[in-house]
Structures are given as C-alpha cells and as structure tokens.
Amino acid sequence: MQSSLRPFVLPLVVYMAGATLASAFDRWYPLAYSFTTLATLIACVWLLKGRGIIRPHLNVATGVLVGGLGIVVWIWVSGLHLEDSLFQFLPRFLRPDARVGYNPFFELDSATARWVFIAIRLVGISVAVPIAEELFWRGFLLRWFINEEFEKVPLGTYSLQSLALVTLFFTLAHPELFAAAFYNLLITGLLYWKRDLWQCIVAHAVSNFLLVVYVLQYKAWWLW
C-alpha cells in the first residue's frame, strides 16, 4: 500500500477487521473489542503523527450542532426499520450484517466489567470510529473518486459522481441504510461548507457519543 494511503485507509481496516473478528466470538467479545479499539487508536496516532492531515481546533460549534442533528435523524429513521422490506430484494452479499447489539448488563456478571466495557465502547465509538471513518470516507475516498492522486484534490471539492459513489458505499456499509444515506450527505455537506475534516470528525464524535447515551438510557442495544 502506498505510504500516502496508509493514514487514510489503515485505521478503518484495523477497526473493521477487529470488530468483525470480535463479533464472531460472543464469549470474548468485550476483550476482543477492547483490543480492537486500542489497536485502532495506536494506528491513528502512529500513522497521523507529524503529517498535518488532521488539524484540531476549538472552533467546532458547527460540527457539534451538525452532529447533534445527524444522530437525532439517525435514531428516528432507524426506528422506522424501512430496510426490512428492501432487504428481501437485495442479494445476500449486498445486505450489511446486523449490529452485534451487545448488552453488557445481560452478558457480564460483574458490575465493574460492565462499566469498563461501556467506557471502552464509548471510546471506540466516539473517538476511534470518527477518526478512522472520516479519514477514509471524506479524507480519502471522496477525493479519490475525483482523482486517483487524491492528495492533489483539495478537501471539500465537490463532484456529483464522487458524492453519489461515497454515499452508496457508506450506505451499504451500515445496516441502517436510509439513516446512513442521510448521515453521509449531511456530514459530506459539512465538509463542502467548511472544507475542514476536523469539523467532520467532531460532528461524527458528537453523534456517536449521543448515540451511546441514547442506547444506555433506552436499552436500544440493537443500535450499537
């Protein structure tokens, strides 16, 4: 893999590979997911250090608001289960796998183990995933569909074809198809507006943090 691709692609590859492996072993899921989160964060730090790809700042009010709006719509649309009627027309290889829906209060006997897992899950969803996904979907793929030498394409460059393709693949990567399609358009719109990948990471992080809060409050384990 080209060195220029690694910071944009490898963190998500590490996370997806680890999460897939973790979901295959119910008994060891908390431990496997913990290692996945740690490995993803290490990959992010190692691959991003000194490259200036992400430029953190505190002027993120727009990202926070967009992230809040995005998760409200995501939860609402997901609750409609519009995909149920659609999946029957899709070939099996195009149907995304259902989420693990791991309930630590049912699966883990120790209260300490439950809250340790919840804390790690929160870090995974709210820190590791936003960085890995935004690097890949909007930092890399959105530009790569415009020009294979993607680093020559400024962040936030609009292309209808690129937007359509990324929306398609982002949607198919999530079991909540309609919510995912809307969310991708929303966050990509934020990138077109601000031309700032950090705003997208913050928005994604806020969305996922609020999702964890919702899941814990309403026991909606199927959403995570």
C-alpha positions in Angstrom: 0.0 0.0 0.0 1.3 3.4 -0.9 2.6 5.4 2.1 0.2 8.3 1.2 -2.8 5.9 1.5 -1.9 4.4 4.9 -3.1 7.1 7.2 -6.4 7.4 5.4 -7.1 3.7 5.0 -5.4 1.5 7.6 -7.1 2.8 10.7 -10.5 1.8 9.3 -9.1 -1.5 8.1 -7.8 -2.2 11.6 -11.1 -1.3 13.2 -13.3 -3.2 10.8 -11.1 -6.3 10.9 -11.0 -6.3 14.6 -14.8 -5.6 15.0 -15.6 -8.4 12.6 -13.4 -10.8 14.4 -14.8 -9.7 17.8 -18.4 -10.3 16.7 -17.5 -13.9 15.7 -16.7 -14.8 19.3 -19.6 -13.9 21.6 -17.8 -15.1 24.8 -14.7 -13.0 24.1 -16.4 -10.0 22.5 -15.6 -7.4 25.3 -11.9 -8.4 25.3 -11.7 -8.6 21.5 -13.4 -5.2 21.1 -11.1 -3.6 23.7 -8.1 -4.8 21.7 -9.7 -3.5 18.5 -10.2 -0.1 20.0 -6.7 0.1 21.3 -5.2 -1.1 18.0 -7.2 1.5 16.1 -6.1 4.3 18.3 -2.5 3.2 18.1 -2.8 3.1 14.3 -4.2 6.6 14.2 -1.5 8.1 16.4 1.3 6.2 14.6 0.1 7.0 11.1 -1.0 10.6 11.6 1.9 11.8 13.7 3.6 14.8 12.1 1.6 14.6 8.9 -0.7 17.5 9.5 -3.7 15.6 8.0 -5.9 16.5 10.9 -5.7 20.0 12.4 -7.6 20.1 15.7 -9.0 23.4 16.8 -11.8 24.7 19.2 -14.0 26.5 16.6 -16.3 23.5 16.3 -19.7 24.8 17.2 -21.0 24.0 13.7 -19.6 20.5 13.9 -21.3 19.9 17.3 -24.7 21.2 16.0 -24.5 19.1 12.8 -23.5 16.0 14.9 -26.5 16.5 17.2 -28.9 16.9 14.3 -27.4 13.9 12.5 -27.9 11.5 15.4 -31.5 12.7 16.1 -32.4 11.9 12.5 -30.4 8.6 12.5 -32.2 7.3 15.6 -35.6 8.4 14.3 -35.1 6.9 10.8 -33.5 3.7 12.1 -36.5 3.2 14.4 -38.8 3.1 11.3 -37.0 -0.1 10.1 -37.6 0.9 6.5 -34.8 -1.5 5.4 -36.9 -4.6 6.3 -38.9 -4.5 3.1 -35.9 -3.5 1.0 -33.5 -6.3 2.1 -35.6 -9.0 0.5 -34.8 -7.6 -2.9 -31.1 -7.4 -2.4 -28.7 -10.3 -3.0 -27.2 -11.6 0.2 -23.7 -10.1 -0.4 -25.2 -6.6 -0.5 -27.0 -6.9 2.8 -25.0 -5.5 5.6 -24.6 -7.6 8.7 -26.8 -6.7 11.7 -25.0 -5.0 14.6 -23.8 -7.1 17.4 -26.3 -5.5 19.8 -24.2 -6.5 22.8 -25.9 -6.0 26.1 -23.3 -5.8 28.9 -25.9 -5.9 31.6 -27.1 -9.3 30.3 -23.8 -10.7 29.2 -21.5 -9.7 32.0 -22.0 -10.7 35.6 -19.7 -8.2 37.2 -20.8 -4.5 37.6 -17.2 -3.4 37.2 -16.8 -5.4 34.0 -20.0 -3.9 32.6 -18.9 -0.3 33.1 -15.3 -0.9 32.0 -16.7 -2.3 28.8 -19.1 0.6 28.4 -16.3 3.0 28.9 -14.2 1.2 26.2 -17.1 1.1 23.9 -17.7 4.8 24.3 -14.0 5.5 23.4 -14.2 3.2 20.4 -17.4 4.6 19.1 -16.8 8.3 20.0 -13.0 8.6 19.3 -11.6 5.7 17.2 -14.5 5.3 14.8 -15.0 9.0 13.9 -11.3 9.5 13.2 -11.0 6.2 11.2 -14.2 6.7 9.2 -13.7 10.4 8.4 -10.2 9.8 7.2 -11.4 7.1 4.9 -14.7 8.3 3.6 -14.2 12.0 3.3 -10.4 12.4 3.6 -9.6 9.7 1.0 -12.5 8.1 -0.9 -14.4 11.3 -1.7 -11.3 12.8 -3.3 -10.1 9.5 -4.9 -13.2 9.2 -7.0 -12.3 12.6 -8.4 -8.6 11.9 -9.0 -6.6 8.8 -8.1 -3.9 11.2 -7.0 -6.3 12.2 -4.3 -3.9 14.4 -2.3 -3.9 16.8 -5.2 -7.7 17.3 -4.7 -8.4 20.0 -2.0 -10.7 18.8 0.8 -14.3 19.7 0.2 -14.0 19.7 -3.6 -17.5 19.0 -5.0 -18.2 16.3 -7.6 -21.7 14.8 -8.1 -20.2 11.4 -9.1 -17.9 11.3 -6.1 -20.7 12.3 -3.7 -23.0 9.6 -5.2 -20.5 6.8 -5.0 -19.3 7.6 -1.5 -23.0 7.8 -0.4 -23.7 4.4 -2.0 -20.7 2.7 -0.4 -21.2 4.4 3.0 -24.9 3.3 3.0 -24.1 -0.3 2.1 -21.6 -0.4 4.9 -24.3 0.2 7.5 -27.4 -1.9 8.3 -29.4 1.3 8.8 -29.5 2.1 5.1 -31.7 5.1 5.0 -30.3 6.7 8.1 -26.8 6.1 6.8 -27.5 7.7 3.4 -28.9 10.8 5.1 -26.0 11.0 7.5 -23.4 10.7 4.8 -25.0 13.5 2.8 -25.1 15.7 6.0 -21.5 15.2 7.0 -20.3 15.5 3.5 -22.3 18.7 3.1 -20.5 19.9 6.2 -17.1 19.2 4.5 -18.2 21.1 1.4 -19.3 24.0 3.5 -16.3 24.2 5.9 -13.6 22.4 3.9 -12.3 21.2 7.3 -12.0 17.4 8.1 -11.7 18.2 11.8 -15.3 19.6 11.8 -16.5 16.3 10.3 -14.6 14.3 12.9 -16.1 16.4 15.7 -19.6 16.0 14.2 -19.2 12.3 14.0 -17.8 12.1 17.5 -20.7 14.1 18.9 -23.2 11.9 17.0 -21.7 8.7 18.3 -21.4 9.9 21.9 -25.0 10.9 21.9 -25.9 7.5 20.4 -24.2 5.8 23.3 -26.1 7.9 25.8 -29.4 7.0 24.0 -28.5 3.3 23.9 -27.8 3.3 27.6 -30.8 5.3 28.5 -33.3 3.4 26.4 -31.6 0.0 26.3 -31.6 0.2 22.5 -28.7 -2.3 22.2 -29.6 -3.0 18.5 -28.2 0.4 17.6 -24.6 -0.3 18.6 
